[in-house]
Amino acid sequence: MSLFRPLCKFCASVHRVRDIIPTLRTAMAIAQSGTPGPVFVELPIDVLYPYFMVQKEMVPPIRPKGLMGRGVSWYLENHLANLFAGAWEPRPEGPLPLDIPQASPQQVQRCVEILSRAKRPLMVLGSQALLPLTPAHKLRAAVETLGVPCFLAGMARGLLGRNHPLHIRQNRSAALKKADVVLLAGIVCDFRLSYGRVLSRSSKIIIVNRNRKEMLINSDIFWKPQEAIQGDVGSFVLKLVEGLQGQTWASDWAEELRQADREKDQSFREKAMMPVAQHLNPVRVLQLVEETLPDNSILVVDGGDFVGTAAHLVQPRGPLCWLDPGAFGTLGVGAGFALGAKLCRPDAEVWCLFGDGAFGYSLIEFDTFVRHKIPVMALIGNDAGWTQISREQVPCLGSNVACGLAYSDYHKAAIGLGAQGLLLSRDNEDQVVKVLCDAQQQCRDGHPVVVNILIGRTDFRDGSIAV
């Protein structure tokens, strides 16, 4: 309890059988209310077993004769009675009472007025936008009706599908500096937005978030909100669209942002053609992954350098089709995410993009995938190192200590666990698409697959292929 209390929204220990259901209902309601988060319920072993088993373990079969023995026996019998008192009485049923904050009509109206006067509006949608109660298709329709160019982050990636004209993917910092009104919907000013320093002092900032404390971090230091609204993001966007019906913005602003996207895409195409000292160019490999990825795919990404590059180049095909370690960089979640995604949506193809460092946490789970016949596909960007760390560590400390790995045969390890294993290297660089398609077919045939892709270690000193 002491370990979990600082980390969880709710902690409880159940001491009577009759409290199991009410405590679990409370915990699940709190987990889903406000900003969703973890809860912890401790169930001591004596509330988990039937009465007769606990009685057999707790109460002596022969009543003691001595005073001390009779006292202990009396105490244990009373404890047993209290433990199971009311255990068979009816307990609450039905929907959980969730507490989800909502923006007031006055707040929505003030935001409508701010946006209606904007010349260069911009929206950044984060993970909170995809939480219930607003279905993804309704949120997408609202964003399209609103017509404001937007960046998508976290679980909001893929909301607008692939290559949507309102979805701006590159040069976010520059765009935020130029915008005169910025709507931060379900995203906070942490390190991902340089703590708010990427926002212009002259811009009007609207921020909406379920958590007021998170919403206001670093405000009045590097940025200041015009409107700060504690409320559900999805329903707020729907109400905003209702208030702005018929509102349009000049097309040259969105076109300016799209042109910057096209220029960045061209720079990636140039990087994809650059030679690397050995193995494959990671940018080119990821471009081919983007071309091969099917429409019914779910992307699970778990890693640093390789995944950071993939975030620029590989687009999820629809809403709720991108799972990553999140702001805390919790490497090792990939196999668990893949397992959950495939079981939740068995008709989808689950493609996992791993860095070789991160894959060390997930390799053994291919034994699980094989035993339970769960076909997922893992692509490992193997550059023999914790390269994202090396990029900063070597210039700062002059040493690559603890960042070097080996070009390990992860595909052979997968074969040893009963999965399919394939290798992509300089020797078959002209067959990248063929190998990806072979892996895809093996997955469709019911086999988990690991594709070990040997990629060049880009020069972190001059950033020749750094993204």
Disulfide bonds with the S-S distance in Angstrom:
none
